């Protein structure tokens, strides 16, 4: 019995290594976002704003910088790999700093989820971004989505169809 358990765990470890996520490959895919994007951000609470995104590769290729402007509010996010993790650190207009971990990529959609403990954030006390989804449809179109969570649960989901403008 114990031998079967050990063999099962060993197979699981080998499968995880063999089919695991290569964060460097995923990061290289994200770098194709480099350039300027524009669209309209529609929120589930009924509000909307223009959204401009500008992506640039910096720090000798080790970071992807996202500068955003949502209805006149400027924010900054930095994507990078660290210790075999793909992360995004978001300097938010809500005056906090969520750190999100890459969860997966499916059909061109990159999903990042905020790590509450790593970020030092508590959704029972403050509002912050809970997840990001970036779906690179093709070289000129992407879908940008995130949610904001807070003391009363999900505050809103925001989604924009973005077009490359430069």
Backbone as a chain_set.jsonl record, in Angstrom:
{"seq": "XXXXXXXXXXXXXXXXXXXXXXXXXXXXXXXXXXXXXXXXXXXXXXXXXXXXXXXXXXXXXXXXXXXXXXXXXXXXXXXXXXXXXXXXXXXXXXXXXXXXXXXXXXXXXXXXXXXXXXXXXXXXXXXXXXXXXXXXXXXXXXXXXXXXXXXXXXXXXXXXXXXXXX", "coords": {"N": [[0.83, -1.202, 0.0], [1.831, 1.308, 0.899], [3.901, 1.535, -0.923], [2.488, 1.876, -3.333], [1.371, 4.379, -2.899], [3.674, 5.99, -2.757], [4.694, 5.584, -5.369], [2.57, 6.697, -6.846], [2.698, 9.383, -6.001], [5.247, 10.033, -6.95], [4.831, 9.766, -9.731], [2.991, 11.857, -10.067], [4.61, 14.069, -9.455], [6.528, 13.892, -11.526], [4.862, 14.241, -13.763], [3.957, 16.844, -13.264], [6.339, 18.291, -13.525], [7.01, 17.644, -16.178], [4.807, 18.6, -17.646], [4.434, 21.105, -16.694], [3.983, 24.66, -16.24], [5.794, 26.828, -18.245], [7.084, 29.569, -17.218], [8.756, 31.457, -18.345], [8.351, 31.229, -21.101], [5.657, 31.982, -21.212], [5.906, 34.608, -20.303], [7.387, 35.706, -22.408], [5.429, 35.621, -24.385], [3.641, 37.521, -23.343], [5.134, 39.819, -23.692], [4.648, 40.516, -26.298], [2.661, 42.328, -26.218], [3.71, 44.822, -26.285], [3.485, 48.248, -26.969], [0.937, 50.704, -27.826], [-2.44, 50.834, -26.715], [-5.989, 51.231, -26.988], [-9.317, 51.733, -25.714], [-12.722, 51.265, -24.508], [-13.636, 51.065, -21.202], [-15.882, 49.061, -19.667], [-17.888, 48.776, -16.861], [-19.349, 46.495, -14.481], [-21.041, 47.792, -12.779], [-22.352, 49.591, -14.294], [-21.037, 51.901, -15.041], [-18.637, 53.601, -17.176], [-15.488, 54.253, -18.814], [-12.87, 55.819, -20.752], [-10.048, 53.886, -21.723], [-6.64, 53.731, -21.78], [-3.785, 51.951, -22.606], [-0.327, 51.4, -22.286], [2.341, 49.477, -23.172], [5.653, 48.596, -22.387], [8.874, 47.19, -22.804], [11.341, 46.708, -20.41], [14.234, 47.126, -18.235], [16.453, 45.547, -19.184], [15.027, 43.644, -20.615], [13.763, 42.166, -18.664], [11.406, 42.934, -17.515], [8.0, 43.833, -18.053], [6.381, 46.718, -18.569], [3.34, 48.192, -17.757], [1.539, 50.957, -18.416], [-1.261, 52.623, -17.446], [-4.241, 54.491, -18.157], [-7.15, 55.354, -16.903], [-9.978, 56.947, -17.41], [-8.666, 59.322, -16.709], [-7.253, 58.618, -14.447], [-4.147, 57.601, -13.569], [-2.227, 54.633, -13.597], [0.097, 51.989, -12.754], [1.601, 48.972, -13.735], [3.72, 46.174, -13.267], [5.052, 43.494, -14.916], [6.845, 40.565, -14.308], [9.28, 37.889, -14.054], [10.068, 35.824, -11.317], [11.808, 33.738, -9.197], [10.837, 31.403, -10.532], [8.19, 32.11, -10.92], [5.587, 33.904, -12.532], [4.754, 37.15, -12.231], [2.603, 39.966, -11.479], [2.815, 43.212, -10.424], [0.835, 45.687, -9.208], [0.417, 49.099, -9.137], [-1.879, 50.865, -7.751], [-4.721, 53.036, -8.37], [-6.363, 52.977, -6.223], [-4.737, 53.322, -4.168], [-3.117, 51.226, -3.218], [-1.179, 48.16, -3.43], [-1.53, 45.534, -5.113], [-0.183, 42.279, -5.557], [-0.057, 39.957, -8.0], [-0.278, 36.548, -9.012], [0.602, 34.578, -11.782], [-1.725, 32.358, -12.985], [-2.687, 30.722, -15.106], [-2.702, 30.12, -18.684], [-4.921, 30.094, -21.244], [-5.972, 29.419, -24.433], [-4.9, 31.888, -25.34], [-5.644, 33.608, -23.301], [-4.484, 35.151, -20.496], [-4.348, 34.584, -17.067], [-4.263, 36.134, -13.994], [-4.07, 36.079, -10.478], [-4.658, 37.829, -7.497], [-2.468, 37.624, -4.779], [-3.279, 37.662, -1.642], [-1.913, 37.607, 0.869], [0.795, 38.011, 0.152], [0.543, 40.527, -0.863], [-0.243, 42.016, 1.284], [-2.857, 42.732, 1.747], [-6.295, 43.021, 2.743], [-9.378, 41.913, 2.103], [-11.576, 42.297, 3.704], [-11.276, 44.721, 4.752], [-10.486, 46.628, 2.857], [-10.682, 47.792, -0.587], [-9.545, 46.244, -3.587], [-7.81, 45.142, -6.587], [-8.724, 41.956, -7.641], [-8.335, 39.983, -9.605], [-6.801, 39.648, -12.865], [-7.418, 39.425, -16.325], [-6.042, 38.93, -19.412], [-6.562, 38.85, -22.715], [-5.117, 38.152, -25.576], [-6.23, 38.564, -28.562], [-5.468, 38.877, -31.291], [-2.786, 40.376, -33.208], [-3.695, 42.98, -33.132], [-5.852, 43.29, -31.422], [-7.131, 43.041, -28.138], [-8.64, 41.695, -25.172], [-9.269, 43.103, -22.146], [-9.576, 42.544, -18.77], [-10.68, 42.842, -15.386], [-11.34, 42.443, -11.854], [-12.67, 44.154, -8.982], [-12.461, 43.716, -5.591], [-13.845, 43.903, -2.266], [-14.762, 44.974, 1.101], [-17.486, 44.294, 1.011], [-17.653, 42.146, -0.672], [-17.505, 41.306, -4.164], [-16.91, 44.237, -5.878], [-17.025, 45.328, -8.488], [-16.811, 44.211, -11.933], [-14.63, 44.857, -14.572], [-14.297, 45.439, -18.034], [-12.741, 45.602, -21.212], [-12.591, 46.005, -24.719], [-9.789, 46.239, -26.526], [-7.895, 48.122, -28.886], [-4.978, 48.055, -30.853], [-2.974, 50.901, -31.191], [-0.537, 51.814, -31.741]], "CA": [[0.0, 0.0, 0.0], [2.715, 2.47, 0.985], [4.64, 1.586, -2.183], [1.579, 2.447, -4.33], [1.26, 5.815, -2.616], [4.939, 6.609, -3.155], [4.748, 5.565, -6.832], [1.584, 7.676, -7.321], [3.245, 10.725, -5.765], [6.357, 10.211, -7.868], [4.239, 10.007, -11.052], [2.416, 13.194, -10.035], [5.723, 15.024, -9.528], [7.096, 13.835, -12.876], [3.873, 14.846, -14.653], [3.962, 18.287, -13.02], [7.549, 18.836, -14.127], [6.961, 17.458, -17.625], [3.74, 19.383, -18.252], [4.285, 22.339, -15.931], [3.953, 25.93, -16.959], [7.076, 27.477, -18.444], [6.757, 30.99, -17.024], [9.552, 32.284, -19.259], [7.643, 31.216, -22.382], [4.451, 32.803, -21.036], [6.351, 35.997, -20.212], [7.732, 36.124, -23.773], [4.154, 35.876, -25.067], [3.114, 38.8, -22.846], [5.934, 40.914, -24.246], [4.098, 40.919, -27.599], [1.728, 43.433, -25.968], [4.426, 46.092, -26.379], [2.844, 49.23, -27.823], [-0.175, 51.469, -27.251], [-3.764, 50.252, -26.909], [-7.062, 52.091, -26.51], [-10.646, 51.138, -25.723], [-13.656, 51.771, -23.498], [-13.774, 50.152, -20.077], [-17.274, 48.93, -19.21], [-17.945, 48.146, -15.542], [-20.611, 45.823, -14.173], [-21.912, 48.713, -12.043], [-22.983, 50.47, -15.279], [-20.185, 53.037, -15.417], [-17.619, 53.334, -18.195], [-14.451, 55.265, -19.002], [-11.883, 55.443, -21.753], [-8.886, 53.194, -21.161], [-5.44, 53.699, -22.607], [-2.711, 51.128, -22.065], [0.926, 51.422, -23.014], [3.251, 48.444, -22.696], [7.036, 48.725, -22.828], [9.802, 46.228, -22.224], [12.37, 47.475, -19.722], [15.145, 46.404, -17.332], [17.195, 44.561, -19.96], [14.101, 42.605, -21.042], [13.276, 41.372, -17.532], [10.126, 43.447, -17.018], [7.045, 44.439, -18.976], [5.744, 47.825, -17.872], [2.022, 48.587, -18.256], [1.071, 52.248, -17.927], [-2.677, 52.722, -17.809], [-4.972, 55.71, -17.84], [-8.579, 55.04, -16.914], [-10.751, 58.129, -17.074], [-7.798, 60.329, -16.109], [-6.5, 58.058, -13.318], [-2.986, 56.876, -14.064], [-1.749, 53.531, -12.773], [1.28, 51.325, -13.265], [1.745, 47.555, -13.399], [4.974, 45.612, -13.737], [5.069, 42.045, -15.064], [8.196, 40.02, -14.307], [9.431, 36.541, -13.511], [10.905, 35.79, -10.118], [11.757, 32.425, -8.535], [9.977, 30.508, -11.314], [6.807, 32.596, -10.922], [5.285, 35.077, -13.339], [4.017, 38.033, -11.325], [2.294, 41.345, -11.846], [2.664, 44.117, -9.277], [-0.012, 46.775, -9.7], [0.397, 50.308, -8.305], [-3.279, 51.143, -8.042], [-5.38, 54.292, -8.036], [-6.99, 52.788, -4.908], [-3.63, 53.588, -3.256], [-2.539, 50.024, -2.654], [-0.26, 47.504, -4.36], [-1.74, 44.094, -5.247], [0.77, 41.433, -6.27], [-0.824, 38.834, -8.524], [0.494, 35.424, -9.526], [0.092, 33.957, -12.996], [-2.377, 31.083, -12.705], [-2.676, 29.903, -16.315], [-2.983, 30.736, -19.977], [-5.758, 29.202, -22.039], [-6.418, 30.023, -25.695], [-4.467, 33.281, -25.423], [-6.068, 34.389, -22.143], [-3.601, 35.059, -19.338], [-5.114, 34.818, -15.846], [-3.471, 36.444, -12.804], [-4.897, 36.212, -9.283], [-3.965, 38.526, -6.421], [-2.061, 36.889, -3.586], [-3.617, 38.59, -0.554], [-0.878, 37.669, 1.904], [1.991, 38.632, -0.43], [0.218, 41.934, -1.106], [-0.552, 42.698, 2.539], [-4.194, 43.299, 1.585], [-7.37, 42.307, 3.421], [-10.621, 42.326, 1.444], [-12.594, 42.669, 4.692], [-10.985, 46.091, 5.197], [-10.205, 47.564, 1.756], [-10.961, 47.339, -1.952], [-8.373, 46.106, -4.438], [-7.994, 44.269, -7.739], [-8.646, 40.551, -7.246], [-7.766, 39.207, -10.702], [-6.681, 40.236, -14.194], [-7.403, 38.545, -17.487], [-5.608, 39.608, -20.629], [-6.751, 37.927, -23.828], [-4.563, 38.677, -26.816], [-7.002, 37.961, -29.644], [-4.529, 38.871, -32.411], [-1.793, 41.45, -33.06], [-4.289, 44.313, -33.027], [-7.019, 43.294, -30.538], [-7.07, 42.287, -26.892], [-9.7, 41.91, -24.179], [-8.647, 43.394, -20.852], [-10.617, 42.389, -17.755], [-10.272, 42.685, -13.997], [-12.398, 42.732, -10.899], [-12.291, 44.805, -7.729], [-13.154, 43.126, -4.446], [-13.74, 44.733, -1.073], [-15.436, 44.513, 2.311], [-18.831, 43.761, 0.743], [-17.544, 41.174, -1.76], [-17.082, 41.869, -5.438], [-17.403, 45.591, -6.092], [-17.397, 45.35, -9.899], [-15.942, 43.631, -12.953], [-14.403, 45.821, -15.645], [-13.859, 44.747, -19.237], [-12.585, 46.493, -22.362], [-12.019, 45.505, -25.957], [-8.745, 47.208, -26.819], [-7.31, 48.101, -30.228], [-3.6, 48.571, -30.887], [-2.895, 52.174, -31.901], [0.872, 52.17, -31.959]], "C": [[0.873, 1.263, 0.0], [3.496, 2.645, -0.319], [3.783, 2.216, -3.285], [1.444, 3.952, -4.145], [2.514, 6.541, -3.078], [5.038, 6.676, -4.678], [3.773, 6.592, -7.413], [2.094, 9.094, -7.15], [4.402, 11.019, -6.71], [5.852, 10.503, -9.282], [3.649, 11.416, -11.143], [3.511, 14.25, -10.165], [6.331, 15.069, -10.922], [6.153, 14.496, -13.872], [3.872, 16.365, -14.503], [5.178, 18.933, -13.656], [7.462, 18.777, -15.647], [5.938, 18.366, -18.297], [3.499, 20.704, -17.535], [4.318, 23.562, -16.825], [5.373, 26.472, -17.059], [6.819, 28.982, -18.383], [7.562, 31.887, -17.954], [8.903, 32.342, -20.639], [6.4, 32.094, -22.311], [4.813, 34.286, -20.972], [6.719, 36.529, -21.6], [6.47, 36.419, -24.579], [3.573, 37.223, -24.639], [3.869, 39.992, -23.429], [5.417, 41.373, -25.61], [3.047, 42.018, -27.45], [2.381, 44.791, -26.178], [3.771, 47.011, -27.403], [1.712, 49.923, -27.087], [-1.501, 50.847, -27.663], [-4.813, 51.223, -26.375], [-8.406, 51.374, -26.624], [-11.528, 51.812, -24.683], [-13.86, 50.693, -22.445], [-15.216, 50.185, -19.592], [-17.27, 48.187, -17.882], [-19.324, 47.546, -15.295], [-21.549, 46.695, -13.348], [-22.582, 49.73, -12.973], [-22.135, 51.653, -15.705], [-19.188, 52.616, -16.493], [-16.664, 54.518, -18.278], [-13.597, 54.85, -20.182], [-10.738, 54.757, -21.019], [-7.777, 53.223, -22.19], [-4.394, 52.867, -21.874], [-1.478, 51.331, -22.922], [1.863, 50.419, -22.364], [4.64, 48.709, -23.253], [7.886, 47.701, -22.093], [10.964, 47.02, -21.655], [13.259, 46.547, -18.899], [15.842, 45.242, -18.028], [16.323, 43.371, -20.351], [13.486, 41.801, -19.919], [11.931, 41.837, -16.981], [9.304, 44.017, -18.165], [6.268, 45.47, -18.173], [4.414, 48.141, -18.539], [1.673, 49.922, -17.6], [-0.364, 52.391, -18.395], [-3.236, 54.071, -17.397], [-6.447, 55.369, -18.025], [-9.343, 56.274, -16.474], [-9.943, 59.203, -16.366], [-7.015, 59.841, -14.899], [-5.38, 57.192, -13.874], [-2.571, 55.804, -13.069], [-0.592, 52.857, -13.486], [1.268, 49.872, -12.816], [3.053, 47.06, -13.998], [4.857, 44.09, -13.739], [6.526, 41.608, -15.059], [8.19, 38.588, -13.801], [10.386, 36.62, -12.332], [10.708, 34.431, -9.455], [10.766, 31.485, -9.202], [8.491, 30.858, -11.234], [6.712, 33.793, -11.858], [4.337, 35.932, -12.511], [3.622, 39.32, -12.021], [2.097, 42.112, -10.538], [1.986, 45.369, -9.802], [-0.005, 47.927, -8.689], [-0.904, 51.027, -8.637], [-3.725, 52.546, -7.651], [-6.129, 54.203, -6.713], [-5.961, 52.942, -3.786], [-3.197, 52.347, -2.478], [-1.745, 49.324, -3.75], [-0.509, 45.995, -4.39], [-0.597, 43.432, -6.025], [-0.009, 40.195, -6.698], [0.116, 37.807, -9.14], [-0.19, 34.874, -10.771], [-0.457, 32.584, -12.637], [-2.321, 30.164, -13.924], [-2.893, 30.766, -17.537], [-3.753, 29.703, -20.781], [-6.256, 29.955, -23.262], [-6.089, 31.508, -25.782], [-4.903, 34.161, -24.274], [-5.152, 34.1, -20.96], [-4.402, 35.434, -18.098], [-4.15, 34.988, -14.674], [-4.415, 36.64, -11.627], [-4.073, 36.839, -8.165], [-3.7, 37.585, -5.251], [-2.225, 37.85, -2.402], [-2.489, 38.718, 0.459], [0.39, 38.332, 1.379], [1.78, 40.132, -0.628], [-0.005, 42.72, 0.178], [-1.932, 43.337, 2.514], [-5.237, 42.398, 2.242], [-8.694, 42.792, 2.849], [-11.738, 42.626, 2.434], [-12.411, 44.111, 5.155], [-10.825, 47.099, 4.067], [-10.556, 46.939, 0.411], [-9.654, 47.273, -2.731], [-8.693, 45.158, -5.588], [-7.766, 42.821, -7.303], [-8.068, 39.654, -8.329], [-7.651, 40.088, -11.94], [-6.783, 39.126, -15.212], [-7.001, 39.409, -18.679], [-5.684, 38.588, -21.753], [-6.266, 38.593, -25.105], [-5.216, 37.934, -27.97], [-6.128, 37.798, -30.891], [-3.591, 40.052, -32.209], [-2.402, 42.821, -32.825], [-5.466, 44.404, -32.056], [-6.734, 42.492, -29.273], [-8.289, 42.615, -26.048], [-9.007, 42.016, -22.833], [-9.753, 43.354, -19.801], [-9.997, 42.275, -16.37], [-11.49, 42.857, -13.106], [-11.814, 43.467, -9.704], [-13.136, 44.16, -6.645], [-12.946, 44.008, -3.237], [-14.542, 44.167, 0.072], [-16.826, 43.912, 2.076], [-18.822, 42.732, -0.384], [-17.056, 41.832, -3.033], [-17.742, 43.223, -5.641], [-17.868, 45.746, -7.541], [-16.401, 44.549, -10.716], [-15.825, 44.679, -14.05], [-13.815, 45.086, -16.84], [-13.784, 45.743, -20.386], [-12.039, 45.715, -23.54], [-11.06, 46.595, -26.428], [-8.23, 47.004, -28.254], [-5.901, 48.69, -30.143], [-3.583, 49.851, -31.723], [-1.456, 52.602, -32.131], [1.812, 51.168, -31.357]], "O": [[0.667, 2.17, -0.807], [3.725, 3.769, -0.765], [4.289, 3.003, -4.085], [1.407, 4.706, -5.118], [2.427, 7.589, -3.717], [5.424, 7.709, -5.226], [4.112, 7.286, -8.372], [1.944, 9.922, -8.049], [4.522, 12.134, -7.216], [6.381, 11.386, -9.958], [3.786, 12.088, -12.166], [3.353, 15.219, -10.907], [6.618, 16.146, -11.445], [6.605, 15.241, -14.742], [3.797, 17.091, -15.494], [5.072, 20.001, -14.261], [7.799, 19.745, -16.329], [6.176, 18.851, -19.403], [2.472, 21.349, -17.746], [4.641, 23.487, -18.01], [6.075, 26.561, -16.052], [6.393, 29.592, -19.364], [7.101, 32.969, -18.316], [8.905, 33.394, -21.279], [6.12, 32.86, -23.233], [4.103, 35.124, -21.527], [6.398, 37.67, -21.933], [6.444, 37.363, -25.368], [3.073, 37.979, -25.471], [3.287, 41.058, -23.633], [5.71, 42.489, -26.038], [2.592, 42.578, -28.447], [1.687, 45.806, -26.245], [3.529, 46.621, -28.545], [1.545, 49.755, -25.879], [-1.671, 50.395, -28.795], [-4.555, 51.954, -25.419], [-8.61, 50.531, -27.497], [-11.135, 52.798, -24.059], [-14.212, 49.556, -22.759], [-15.706, 51.226, -19.156], [-16.714, 47.093, -17.782], [-20.329, 48.02, -15.824], [-22.732, 46.379, -13.225], [-23.292, 50.623, -12.51], [-22.493, 52.346, -16.657], [-18.932, 51.429, -16.692], [-16.989, 55.632, -17.868], [-13.589, 53.683, -20.575], [-10.493, 55.018, -19.841], [-7.954, 52.793, -23.33], [-4.151, 53.055, -20.682], [-1.573, 51.424, -24.146], [2.144, 50.494, -21.168], [4.798, 49.01, -24.436], [7.652, 47.389, -20.925], [11.512, 47.898, -22.321], [13.054, 45.333, -18.874], [15.833, 44.111, -17.543], [16.797, 42.237, -20.417], [12.756, 40.844, -20.178], [11.377, 41.206, -16.082], [9.835, 44.599, -19.112], [5.581, 45.13, -17.21], [4.36, 48.338, -19.753], [1.53, 50.005, -16.38], [-0.653, 52.294, -19.587], [-2.782, 54.701, -16.441], [-6.921, 55.131, -19.136], [-9.353, 56.611, -15.289], [-10.471, 59.919, -15.515], [-6.188, 60.583, -14.37], [-5.619, 56.193, -14.553], [-2.561, 56.03, -11.859], [-0.331, 53.113, -14.662], [0.965, 49.573, -11.662], [3.446, 47.47, -15.09], [4.598, 43.474, -12.706], [7.357, 42.216, -15.733], [7.219, 38.132, -13.197], [11.365, 37.366, -12.341], [9.58, 34.023, -9.183], [9.954, 30.847, -8.532], [7.635, 30.001, -11.454], [7.643, 34.592, -11.96], [3.251, 35.489, -12.137], [4.224, 39.716, -13.02], [1.322, 41.711, -9.67], [2.485, 46.029, -10.714], [-0.377, 47.746, -7.529], [-1.018, 51.704, -9.659], [-3.184, 53.157, -6.73], [-6.494, 55.228, -6.137], [-6.264, 52.723, -2.613], [-2.948, 52.394, -1.273], [-1.645, 49.829, -4.868], [0.231, 45.245, -3.753], [-0.115, 43.969, -7.022], [-0.553, 39.474, -5.862], [1.155, 38.145, -9.707], [-1.412, 34.725, -10.806], [0.245, 31.752, -12.063], [-1.962, 28.991, -13.816], [-3.215, 31.951, -17.453], [-3.292, 28.578, -20.974], [-6.888, 31.004, -23.14], [-6.91, 32.299, -26.246], [-4.574, 35.347, -24.255], [-5.054, 32.967, -20.487], [-5.059, 36.475, -18.07], [-3.332, 34.112, -14.393], [-5.448, 37.295, -11.763], [-2.937, 36.435, -7.916], [-4.582, 36.855, -4.8], [-1.399, 38.74, -2.196], [-2.146, 39.829, 0.864], [1.002, 39.134, 2.086], [2.731, 40.911, -0.568], [0.038, 43.95, 0.169], [-2.165, 44.353, 3.168], [-5.083, 41.178, 2.292], [-9.094, 43.935, 3.073], [-12.768, 43.168, 2.033], [-13.262, 44.664, 5.852], [-11.005, 48.298, 4.282], [-10.706, 45.723, 0.291], [-8.773, 48.117, -2.57], [-9.709, 44.463, -5.573], [-6.754, 42.5, -6.68], [-7.388, 38.674, -8.025], [-8.306, 41.124, -12.053], [-6.293, 38.019, -14.992], [-7.561, 40.48, -18.909], [-4.966, 37.589, -21.749], [-6.921, 39.484, -25.646], [-4.815, 36.823, -28.317], [-6.057, 36.715, -31.471], [-3.6, 40.67, -31.144], [-1.714, 43.734, -32.368], [-6.028, 45.486, -31.879], [-6.167, 41.401, -29.331], [-8.894, 43.678, -26.192], [-8.253, 41.129, -22.435], [-10.757, 44.054, -19.93], [-8.928, 41.689, -16.201], [-12.531, 43.35, -13.539], [-10.611, 43.406, -9.449], [-14.358, 44.067, -6.758], [-11.986, 44.776, -3.18], [-14.959, 43.009, 0.03], [-17.285, 43.098, 2.877], [-19.862, 42.468, -0.988], [-16.289, 42.794, -2.994], [-18.965, 43.349, -5.587], [-18.969, 46.235, -7.795], [-15.298, 44.247, -10.262], [-16.814, 45.315, -14.414], [-12.949, 44.224, -16.69], [-14.642, 46.614, -20.525], [-11.148, 44.878, -23.395], [-11.468, 47.726, -26.694], [-8.143, 45.882, -28.754], [-5.665, 49.685, -29.457], [-4.116, 49.879, -32.833], [-1.214, 53.678, -32.679], [3.029, 51.327, -31.455]]}, "num_chains": 1, "name": "protein.A"}
